[in-house]
Amino acid sequence: MFVDFILIAGMSLLGLFVIFLLKSHTSFSKKLLILFFASSFFFLLYYYSYLHRSQVLGAVAILFGNGAGFLLGPVLLFYIKSLIFPKEKIVRPLLLHLTPFYIFWFLVSLPIALSLGANIFRSYHDNYMIVGDYINIGENIYFIVYAFLALQLVKQINRGSEESYSFIDENNLRWAEYLIIGLMGIIILDSFFSVYELIFPPISWNIGTVIAFLFVGLYSFLGYKGMFQSNILLPNFLIVDVSTVDIKESEIKPDSKLQRPIRHLDTFSEIEINQLKEKLYSLLEGDKIYLNESLSLSDISNELKITDKKLSELLNQHLNINFYNFINEYRVAEVKERLQNPENAKYTLLGIAYDCGFQSKASFNRIFKQKTGMSPSKYRKMVAST
């Protein structure tokens, strides 16, 4: 009964995700998410049909949900890419990367589904059961490779956002990072179960149900986040470098940063670089441009009349800081200065934070604690007591 409840709840949740996405303004990235959730729905349906010994449901589930690793791996990676690249750069490479899924569907899923639903290809089904665990392990390895590539891309995008924006909550793909890590953990566990069944006698109950439960929990916790994820705009010089992932996936290294030729200030003399620094400090300390809550790298580069690339190099190579941290250091300093003024005691912390350029309570509390080592409320009490 409990197993039934979990599986039905998981399928209902995924069904609601799909319906919501279909009824909303469906961008290409959302269409990929629909495909991801729909495939996961049929994956759960397979375990439900196994539990109830329903050959018809099993045939449907296998037809649309078998070989999920060959489908979900590429879809996951290209979903992340679709958040920063236009559809034109995504469709053809994705279709190419799905080639193993097409082959698997035609040679395995379709015959197995027919063997259950129409009682043909029976011997084919029996032979498949002999090698099923080996195929499952290969499928899992295929998924993990794509999940690893997706994880590296997510980390690159997060770093790129910090290079370009002073507020990154909307662009932060931390939820996707957790989702991918969770999926990789579940697939590794599933592979362990497959190896176990190859070595030891089969267990009377389907241990794969544990995997289904974990999927339900993971999607319940993080899956909905993708429905509200907007596309991410990064400067062209960052997008070009990330797009090289499209060409040679295997060249991505685990600890690689957004690699780009940062030599744009080589022609500047030390005096000219110092002048750029002075202009930058003047904008921040004199004009207090950081009070603009939507301030971006492009906004400041336009004020300085230099390119985004040059400003990014100035920050990274000559000031040893990224744009996000640079601006938020000024915002935190402004908050601290205002809290030290007794006249501001009548204002709330959140009101002061918004006035200093922060866009949300969560980001303000997080950043303030990172920079000062204490919460804003604790800092205010400390100042009031001195």
N, C-alpha and C positions, 0 to 999 in steps of 0.2 A: 504493500500500500504506500509506504513511504517512498520507495523507488519510483512508483507510478507518479506520485505527486511531484517529485523533483523533475522528472523528465517532462511531464506535461507543463509544469511551470516554466521550465527552460524553453520549450518549444513556443509557448505562449508569449514569453518575453521577446524571443527572436522574431516571432510573427508580428508583434507590435512594433518592433524596431523597423521592420521592412515596410509595414503599412504607413508608419509615420514618415519615413523617407520618401515613399512613393507619393504621398499627398503634399509633401513640402516642395519647395523649389529645388528640383533635382539637378545639381551640377554633376559633372562627370565623376568627381571624387565620390559623391554620394551614391552614384550608380555602382561604383566598385564596392562600396560599403554594403549596398543591397545584396550584391552577389556574394559577398563574404558572409553576411548573416544568413542568407537563404541556404547556402551550402552547409553552414553549421546547423541549421534547422533540420535538414535531412540526415545529417550525421546523428543527431539525437533521436530522430525518428527510427533509425536503424535499431538502436538499442531498445526502443519502446516496442518495436515489432518483434524483436528477439524475445523480449520478456513475455509477450502474449502469443508467441508462436504464430504470428500472422504472416503468411507467405505473400499476400497481396501488398500489405504495407511494407514488408521487407523488400519486395521487388521495386516498389516506388522509391524507397529510401536508397537502395543500392544504385538505381538508375541515376539519381540526382545527387547522391551524397557520398558514393564510394569514390575512393581515390582523392579524398579531400585535400590531402597534403600536396598533391600535384597541382591542385587548383588554388588553394588558400595561400601557399607560399608566394607565388608570383603576384597574386592579387594584393596581398598584404604589402609587398614591396612597392608595387606600382600605385597603390592607394596613397602611400606616403609621398611618392613622386608627384602624384596628381595635385597635391596641395601647393606645389611650387611651380610646376610646369604646365603649359597649356595642353589641352587634349590632343592636339596634333602630334606632340612629342611622346605621347603615352601609348596610343592605341596599337600601332603596328608592332612596337617592341613587346608589348604585353601579349599580343596574339602569338608572337613567335615563342615567347617563354612558356606559353601554355601548351606547346607541342606535346610534351610527355603526357599531359592530361588527356588530350585528344586520343592519343594512341591507347592509353590505359582504358579510357571509356569504351572505345570501339572493341578492343581485344578482351577486356575483362568485365567492366561494369554492365555493358549491354547483354552479353551472353549469360552472365550470372543472374541478372534481373529476369531474363526470359526463362531461365531454368526454374526460377521460383514462381513466377507469375503464370507462365504458359506451359510449364513442365517439359520444356525441351532443353537441349544442351545439358542433360542431366550428368552425363559422364564428364563433360567439361567442368561442371561445378565441382564434382568430386575430386578431380585432378587439381583444381585451384585450391581446394581446402588443404591439400598436402603442402603446397608452397606458399599459402596465404601469409604466414608469419614472416617469411623471408621478404615477400613483396612489401609487407607493412613496414618492415625495418627500412627498406630502401626508400619508401615513400616518406617516412619520417626524417630520414637524413636529407632528402630533397627539401622538405619544408624548413628544416633547421638552417640550411645554407641560406635560403631566402630570408628567413627571419633574422639571421645574423646581419645580412646586408641591409635589411630594413632598419635594424637597430642602429647601425653605424650612420645611416642617412639621417635618422631622427636626431642623433647627437650632433651631426653637422648642422642641421637646420636650427637647432636650439642655439648653437654657438653663433651661427650667422645672424640670428635675431638679436643676440646680445651685441653684435658688432654694429647693428643698424638702428636699434630702437631703445628708447629710455623706459618703455613700458612694454613688457613681453608676455603678459598674462594671456592675451588672446592668441599669441603665436606659440605659446609654450606647448610642446608636444610631450611633456613629461608623462601624461596619461598613456600615450602610445608606447612610450618606452616601457612602462610597467606592464602594459598589455602584451607586448612582444616577449618580454622576459618571462611572463607568466605562461604564455603559449609554449615557449621553448621548454620550460620546466615540465609542462604537462606532456609534451611530445616525447621528451626524454624518458619520462616515467612509462609512457605507453610502449616505448621501445624495450624498456626493461621487462615489461609484462610479456612482450612477444618472445624475447630471449628465454624467459622463464618457461613459457609454454613449449619451446623447442627442446628444452633440457629435461623438464619434469612432466609428469602425467598431467593432462588437462584438469583444471578445476571444474567442479560441477556447475558453478555459476559463472557468468560472464564477467571476468574481472575488468573488462573494458568499460563496464558500467561506472567504475570509479573515475575513469577518464571523463565520461559524460557528466558526472557530478561536478568535477573540477571545472569543466567548460562552463557549466551553468553558473557556478559561483563567480568565475572570472568575468563573464559577460555581464552578469548582474551588477558587478562592481565598477567595471570600466567601459563596457561596450557602449553605453548610452552617450559617453563623452564624444564619440566620433560623430554622432548625429548633429552636434552643434559646433563642430570644428569648421572654422572658415578657412578659406585659402590664405596662404601666407605670401606676402610680397617682400621680396628681398632685392637689393640693388643688383643690377645686371652683372657686375663683376663677381658677385657671389653666386648668382644663379648659373653662370657659365661654368664655374668650377664644379658645382654640385652636379651639373648635367653630364659631366664626364663619366659619372656612374652608369649612365645609359650605355656607354660605349664599351667599357671594360669593367664589369662588376668585380672581377677577381683582383683588381688592383687596389681595392679599398683595404686599408690596414686598420686594425682595431683601434689604435690610438691616434689615427690621422686627424689632423685639423683641417679646416677649410684651406686648402693649399692654393695660393695664387701668387703671381709674381709681384711681390711688394717692393718695388724699386722705383717708385714714382717720385720720390724726393731726392734721388741721387744727384740730380742736376741742381739742387738747391744748396747754397752755401750755408755754413753754420749760422751766419748772421740772419739769413732769410728764414731759416727754420725757427730761430729764436723770435723773429718778428711775427711769424705765424702763431707761435705759442702765446705771445703777448696779446695778439688780437683775439685769440681764443679765450684767454683768461679775462680779457676786457668784456667780451660778450657775456661771460658767466658771472663774473664778480661785479661788473658795472651795470650791465643791462639785465642781469638775472634772467637770462633766456631759459634757464632750466625750470622756471615756474610754469612754462607751457607744458601741460600734461601730456600732449601728444608729440612732443619734440622728437625729431628723428635726425639721423646722421645727415640726411640731405638738407634739412633746414639749416643746420649750422654751416655745412659746406657752401651753401648758397650765400650765406651772410659773409663768409670768409672769401668768397669768389674763387674757390678751388673745387676740384672734383671730389666725389665721395671717396675714391681710392686714396687720394692724397691725405684727406683728413683721417681716414682709417689707419693709414700708415703712420701718421703723426701720433695718433693715440697709442697704437700698438708698439711701434718701434722706438719712439722718442719719449713717451710718457708711461710706457709699460702698463697699459690699462685698456680695457675695451670700452666701447661707448656707453653701454648700459651701466656699468659700475662707475664710470667717470661722472655721468650726470647725476646718478643717485647719491653719490658722495656729497655733491653740492646740495641736493634736496634735504638730506639728513642733517647737514650742517645748518641749513636754514631753519629746519624744525627745532633743532637744539637751541639756536639763537633766540627763536621766538618763545620757547618754553622758559628761557632764562629771564625773559622780560615779564615782570609782575603784572603789567597791563593786559597780558594775554591769558591770565588765569581764568577769565570769564569764558574763554573759548574752549570748545571740546577738542580733544586730540585729533579726532577725525576731521573736524573743520580746519584745523591748522594743517593737517597732512594734505588735504585737498588743495588748500591755498598755496602749498609749497610744491605742487606738481604731481603728487601721487594720485593714482586713479582709483585705487580700491583699498579697503581696510586691510585685507589679507596681505597684499603686496607691501603696504606701508609697514605693518608689524614685522613681516619677514625681513625686509631690507634694513629697517632700523636696528633690529636685533643683530643682524649680521655685521653692521658697521660699528655698533656701540657695545655689543655684548650684553645688552639688557633690553627689556621691553620698553616701549614708549611710556607706559603708565608708571613703571618703576623709575624711569629716568625723571619723569615729572615730579614724583614724590621726593626723589633725591635732591632735585634742585630746590623744591619748596622747603626742604628741611635745613638748607644751608643758609 
